[in-house]
Amino acid sequence: MEAALAYKIPTWCYSRIANPSLYYFENTLALLEGYGLAGETGCCATASGMAAIHTATEPFLAVDPKRPTAKLNFVATCQVYGGTFQLFSVRRMQERGIECRWVKNSADLEEWAAKIDENTRFLYGELPSNPGQAFFDLAAVARLAHAHELPLIVDSTVATPALLRPLCHGADIVVQSVTKTMTTSGFGIAGALIARKNLTSRFGNDQLKADFAAYVKQLPNRDMGPNLSPMNAILSLNDMRTLRSKIDLFSRSTMQVAEFLAGHPAIERVDYLGLPQHPLHALASRYLFLVDAEHDAEYRRPVNRYGHLMSLRVKGGAEPTRRVFDAFQRIWRATDLGRIKSVATIPAISTHSQQGEEGRCLADIPDNLIRLCVGGEHPDDIIADLDQALRAIDGTVQVAVPAAFSTGGASRELPGPR
C-alpha cells in the first residue's frame, strides 16, 4: 500500500485515481490521438469535457516563485464552447485576475503573435469551433507557440481523432469532451486530455513537461478529484468502437444538408467547412481527413470529411429563427451534440447564453443562428424536416398541443409543433 500510494508500483488500490476500466479508456484515447505521431502520448480522463479543459490549462497558471508578482495571461480563440468562454472570462479573468487575450480571427497568425508576451503561459484554440466553424492553421500556430516556448492546447471535440489528430500537427495537448461525438448514444458523460510526452513549456517542473497526463492525474487531479467514474468509461468505450464509420456517415449526410440549406431562400448564411464557398474551406481541407481512407476498399485514396456540426442563420432575426426551431419535428431540440440522432439548438439562448450579448458579438454568435448536429438518420428525412420548419417563418405551420400540456384538457393551436 505504501509503495502503491507513492506511485512506485502500478496498482488499483485507490479507484478514484486508478481502476482497470479507466486505464483501458485512457490508453485507448492516447492511442487514437497519437495515431501517426512519431512520439509517445498519455491520457488523463475526467468527469466531463469542462473538467478536461480545466485540468489541461490550470497547471500552467500557477504562480512562478521566481516572479510572484507577474500578471499572468494566456491567448485563446474567442470562438469556443460557451462553457469554455465562461471558464476563461469569469473564473480566470474576473475572479482571479488572469488575463485571457482573445483572438478574434483565429486564421490570422499575426493576431496570435501580437498577443504573446513574457507572461503568456499557453495558447488555446478550438477547431472546428462550436458553433461557428472557425478554423486556423494548426501547424503554424504550433510553431508560433513553440518559438515562444509555450504549449498549444487544442479542443478537438467536434473533429474527433477520426478526422483530426492535433498532436500530429504540433499541438502539445488535446482536449476532448468525450460526452459528445465519441459517446453517440448520449448515455455517458466523460472528458479527457491527451498530451504528447516531453511537451514544450517554459513554465513548469520537469515532471509536468515529461509526462503531462501522468502529472495531472497523479497530483493536481488527485487533490481536486475531477475523475471519471468506471461506468462512464465503459459506456463511452462501447460507443467509440464505431467512431470512424459513424463520423464518415454523419459527415456525408451533413454535406447534403448544408448544400440544401445553402440554396434555400430563407437562409441568410450557412457555416459548414465542407462547402467550397466557405472562406476557410481550403484551410480546413488541409487538415480534415477521414482516417485511413487511403487503405479503405471503398475509397483507396485520402478523403476529406468535415464532421457533423454546422450552423445556419435564418433571415429576419430572432423571431423567425425561433419559429423555425419550434417547428422541428424529427430534429431534436436540445443543447447536446454528436448524437446518433440529429440535434439542434439556438446557442444565443442556450449553450452560449451566459457569455452575454457582448461576448456573443465577439465570437460572432447572433440570435438568428441555429446550430445543427446531423446524426445517423437518412439525410432526406432531415432535409424534409428542415424544409417544413422553414415554412413556419410565415406562421403557416400549426399543430395541436397534446392535452397533457393544454389548459383544462382542451387542445389549442400554437405556431410550430409540440
PAKE-549208 format. One record per residue (C-alpha): z, y, x; residue in three letters. Coordinates in steps of 0.1 Angstrom, whole numbers, padded with zeros to 4 digits, always signed. Last residue first. Layout:
! PAKE-549208
ZYXAla/...
This chain:
! PAKE-549208
-0298+0203-0451Arg/-0334+0216-0452Pro/-0346+0252-0450Gly/-0342+0281-0473Pro/-0315+0273-0500Leu/-0317+0259-0535Glu/-0286+0247-0553Arg/-0272+0214-0563Ser/-0243+0212-0587Ala/-0210+0194-0578Gly/-0189+0225-0584Gly/-0200+0241-0552Thr/-0225+0223-0530Ser/-0220+0203-0498Phe/-0212+0169-0514Ala/-0239+0176-0540Ala/-0266+0174-0513Pro/-0284+0208-0508Val/-0318+0208-0524Ala/-0347+0218-0502Val/-0368+0249-0498Gln/-0396+0258-0473Val/-0415+0289-0485Thr/-0394+0314-0466Gly/-0423+0330-0446Asp/-0408+0316-0414Ile/-0403+0282-0430Ala/-0439+0273-0421Arg/-0427+0269-0386Leu/-0405+0240-0398Ala/-0435+0221-0412Gln/-0453+0223-0379Asp/-0423+0215-0358Leu/-0416+0184-0379Asp/-0453+0173-0376Ala/-0452+0179-0338Ile/-0421+0157-0335Ile/-0437+0129-0355Asp/-0469+0131-0335Asp/-0448+0129-0303Pro/-0436+0094-0313His/-0399+0093-0310Glu/-0383+0089-0275Gly/-0368+0123-0270Gly/-0381+0159-0267Val/-0355+0185-0257Cys/-0362+0218-0274Leu/-0345+0250-0266Arg/-0352+0277-0292Ile/-0356+0313-0281Leu/-0357+0341-0306Asn/-0322+0354-0295Asp/-0334+0361-0260Pro/-0325+0341-0229Ile/-0339+0361-0200Asp/-0311+0353-0175Ala/-0301+0390-0171Leu/-0306+0395-0209Cys/-0284+0365-0215Arg/-0257+0380-0193Gly/-0259+0414-0211Glu/-0259+0398-0245Glu/-0228+0378-0238Gly/-0221+0349-0214Gln/-0202+0331-0242Gln/-0233+0324-0263Ser/-0252+0305-0237His/-0248+0269-0251Thr/-0246+0280-0287Ser/-0257+0312-0304Ile/-0281+0325-0277Ala/-0289+0289-0268Pro/-0307+0282-0301Ile/-0306+0244-0302Thr/-0329+0214-0304Ala/-0326+0177-0300Val/-0351+0148-0299Ser/-0335+0114-0300Lys/-0332+0093-0268Ile/-0311+0121-0256Arg/-0316+0144-0227Gly/-0300+0175-0243Leu/-0269+0184-0262Asp/-0262+0215-0283Thr/-0272+0201-0316Ala/-0298+0204-0343Arg/-0316+0171-0344Trp/-0353+0170-0347Ile/-0364+0149-0377Arg/-0358+0175-0404Gln/-0360+0209-0387Phe/-0359+0237-0413Ala/-0327+0253-0400Asp/-0343+0260-0367Phe/-0374+0276-0382Val/-0352+0298-0404Arg/-0330+0307-0374Arg/-0361+0318-0354Thr/-0373+0338-0384Pro/-0340+0358-0383Glu/-0336+0361-0345Ala/-0369+0379-0336Gly/-0403+0381-0352Gly/-0424+0356-0332Lys/-0406+0324-0323Val/-0400+0317-0286Arg/-0403+0281-0275Leu/-0383+0263-0248Ser/-0389+0231-0229Met/-0369+0201-0216Leu/-0383+0166-0214His/-0395+0165-0178Gly/-0424+0179-0158Tyr/-0443+0148-0146Arg/-0468+0150-0118Asn/-0484+0117-0108Val/-0489+0103-0073Pro/-0515+0075-0074Arg/-0518+0038-0085Arg/-0511+0049-0121Tyr/-0507+0018-0143Glu/-0500-0007-0115Ala/-0473+0016-0102Asp/-0471+0020-0064His/-0484+0055-0065Glu/-0461+0063-0094Ala/-0432+0056-0071Asp/-0410+0084-0085Val/-0427+0105-0112Leu/-0435+0137-0093Phe/-0420+0172-0096Leu/-0421+0190-0063Tyr/-0455+0206-0055Arg/-0463+0207-0092Ser/-0434+0230-0098Ala/-0450+0256-0075Leu/-0484+0254-0093Ala/-0468+0256-0127His/-0446+0286-0119Leu/-0467+0311-0138Pro/-0471+0287-0168His/-0508+0287-0177Gln/-0512+0251-0164Pro/-0486+0239-0189Leu/-0463+0213-0172Gly/-0437+0239-0163Leu/-0428+0244-0200Tyr/-0419+0278-0214Asp/-0438+0285-0246Val/-0443+0321-0259Arg/-0447+0341-0290Glu/-0451+0312-0314Ile/-0462+0317-0350Ala/-0499+0315-0342Pro/-0495+0280-0327His/-0516+0273-0296Gly/-0488+0270-0271Ala/-0469+0250-0296Leu/-0493+0221-0297Phe/-0497+0221-0259Glu/-0459+0220-0255Ala/-0456+0191-0279Val/-0482+0171-0260Gln/-0465+0179-0227Met/-0432+0169-0242Thr/-0445+0135-0251Ser/-0457+0128-0216Arg/-0424+0139-0201Ser/-0403+0118-0225Phe/-0423+0087-0217Leu/-0421+0091-0180Asp/-0385+0101-0181Ile/-0378+0070-0202Lys/-0396+0047-0178Ser/-0377+0061-0148Arg/-0343+0061-0164Leu/-0343+0025-0177Thr/-0313+0012-0158Arg/-0296+0045-0160Met/-0285+0039-0196Asp/-0262+0010-0186Asn/-0248+0029-0157Leu/-0238+0058-0180Ser/-0218+0035-0203Leu/-0202+0017-0173Ile/-0191+0050-0157Ala/-0177+0062-0190Asn/-0156+0030-0192Met/-0143+0034-0156Pro/-0130+0070-0163Ser/-0144+0098-0141Leu/-0121+0120-0121Asn/-0112+0157-0125Pro/-0078+0150-0110Gly/-0067+0182-0092Met/-0049+0166-0063Asp/-0071+0135-0057Arg/-0100+0158-0064Asn/-0092+0180-0035Pro/-0084+0152-0010Leu/-0100+0117-0013Gln/-0129+0126-0036Lys/-0136+0160-0021Val/-0138+0145+0015Tyr/-0157+0114+0005Ala/-0185+0135-0011Ala/-0185+0160+0018Phe/-0190+0133+0045Asp/-0194+0149+0080Ala/-0191+0186+0069Lys/-0159+0183+0050Leu/-0143+0160+0077Gln/-0153+0185+0104Asp/-0135+0214+0087Asn/-0150+0241+0066Gly/-0172+0271+0070Phe/-0205+0275+0089Arg/-0220+0249+0067Ser/-0249+0224+0071Thr/-0243+0189+0059Leu/-0234+0160+0081Asn/-0238+0134+0053Lys/-0260+0144+0025Arg/-0242+0151-0007Ala/-0243+0137-0043Ile/-0222+0154-0069Leu/-0214+0136-0101Ala/-0208+0141-0138Gly/-0199+0120-0168Ala/-0196+0118-0205Ile/-0208+0086-0221Gly/-0221+0076-0256Phe/-0251+0100-0257Gly/-0275+0071-0256Ser/-0296+0090-0230Thr/-0269+0089-0204Thr/-0291+0099-0174Met/-0306+0127-0193Thr/-0273+0145-0202Lys/-0238+0132-0196Thr/-0248+0126-0160Val/-0244+0163-0155Ser/-0258+0160-0119Gln/-0251+0182-0089Val/-0270+0178-0057Val/-0255+0188-0023Ile/-0272+0197+0010Asp/-0307+0206-0001Ala/-0334+0201+0025Gly/-0364+0187+0005His/-0352+0151+0004Cys/-0318+0162-0007Leu/-0335+0178-0037Pro/-0346+0144-0052Arg/-0370+0153-0080Leu/-0387+0134-0108Leu/-0368+0101-0114Ala/-0339+0115-0094Pro/-0330+0136-0125Thr/-0353+0166-0135Ala/-0330+0183-0160Val/-0297+0176-0142Thr/-0310+0189-0108Ser/-0282+0214-0101Asp/-0288+0223-0064Val/-0263+0233-0037Ile/-0277+0248-0005Leu/-0252+0248+0024Pro/-0250+0278+0047Leu/-0256+0280+0085Glu/-0276+0313+0080His/-0308+0297+0090Ala/-0296+0267+0070His/-0297+0287+0038Ala/-0331+0301+0045Leu/-0345+0266+0053Arg/-0330+0253+0020Ala/-0346+0282+0001Val/-0380+0274+0016Ala/-0376+0237+0008Ala/-0367+0243-0028Leu/-0394+0268-0036Asp/-0380+0280-0069Phe/-0381+0271-0106Phe/-0370+0288-0138Ala/-0376+0266-0169Gln/-0358+0290-0193Gly/-0333+0266-0209Pro/-0318+0252-0187Asn/-0333+0257-0153Ser/-0358+0233-0136Pro/-0342+0237-0113Leu/-0307+0251-0109Glu/-0297+0270-0078Gly/-0267+0277-0055Tyr/-0264+0292-0021Leu/-0232+0289-0001Phe/-0203+0307+0016Arg/-0215+0343+0019Thr/-0191+0365+0039Asn/-0215+0372+0068Glu/-0242+0384+0045Asp/-0267+0369+0020Ile/-0281+0389-0009Lys/-0313+0402+0006Ala/-0324+0366+0016Ala/-0324+0353-0020Trp/-0344+0384-0032Glu/-0368+0378-0003Glu/-0374+0343-0014Leu/-0387+0354-0048Asp/-0391+0322-0070Ala/-0354+0326-0080Ser/-0362+0359-0098Asn/-0328+0372-0110Lys/-0307+0360-0081Val/-0271+0367-0090Trp/-0245+0376-0063Arg/-0213+0359-0074Cys/-0184+0378-0059Glu/-0150+0361-0056Ile/-0124+0384-0072Gly/-0104+0355-0085Arg/-0102+0361-0123Glu/-0132+0382-0129Gln/-0156+0368-0102Met/-0147+0331-0100Arg/-0134+0321-0134Arg/-0155+0347-0153Val/-0189+0351-0136Ser/-0192+0318-0118Phe/-0175+0295-0142Leu/-0191+0313-0172Gln/-0226+0311-0157Phe/-0221+0274-0150Thr/-0210+0268-0186Gly/-0241+0286-0198Gly/-0265+0264-0178Tyr/-0283+0284-0151Val/-0309+0312-0149Gln/-0288+0337-0129Cys/-0297+0319-0096Thr/-0267+0318-0073Ala/-0255+0335-0041Val/-0219+0332-0029Phe/-0193+0358-0021Asn/-0160+0361-0003Leu/-0142+0393+0005Lys/-0126+0388+0039Ala/-0089+0394+0040Thr/-0079+0360+0055Pro/-0104+0361+0083Arg/-0093+0335+0108Lys/-0074+0316+0082Pro/-0106+0314+0061Asp/-0096+0314+0024Val/-0111+0286+0004Ala/-0144+0292-0014Leu/-0164+0264+0002Phe/-0141+0237-0013Pro/-0147+0251-0048Glu/-0185+0246-0050Thr/-0192+0209-0054Ala/-0160+0202-0073Thr/-0165+0230-0098His/-0201+0219-0104Ile/-0190+0182-0107Ala/-0163+0192-0132Ala/-0189+0211-0152Met/-0211+0179-0153Gly/-0182+0159-0167Ser/-0154+0135-0157Ala/-0164+0134-0120Thr/-0181+0111-0096Ala/-0182+0117-0059Cys/-0213+0105-0041Cys/-0223+0099-0005Gly/-0257+0101+0013Thr/-0271+0089+0046Glu/-0303+0101+0063Gly/-0341+0100+0063Ala/-0342+0106+0026Leu/-0368+0086+0005Gly/-0342+0076-0021Tyr/-0311+0096-0014Gly/-0307+0108-0050Glu/-0310+0072-0063Leu/-0289+0056-0036Leu/-0260+0080-0039Ala/-0263+0076-0077Leu/-0259+0038-0075Thr/-0231+0040-0049Asn/-0212+0063-0072Glu/-0216+0041-0103Phe/-0206+0010-0084Tyr/-0176+0028-0070Tyr/-0165+0039-0104Leu/-0168+0004-0119Ser/-0149-0012-0090Pro/-0119+0013-0091Asn/-0110+0043-0069Ala/-0092+0076-0071Ile/-0078+0074-0107Arg/-0075+0036-0102Ser/-0049+0037-0075Tyr/-0047+0004-0055Cys/-0084-0004-0057Trp/-0088-0009-0020Thr/-0106+0002+0012Pro/-0084+0005+0043Ile/-0070+0035+0062Lys/-0072+0058+0032Tyr/-0035+0068+0036Ala/-0030+0053+0001Leu/-0044+0020+0013Ala/-0025+0018+0045Ala/+0008+0024+0028Glu/+0000+0000+0000Met/
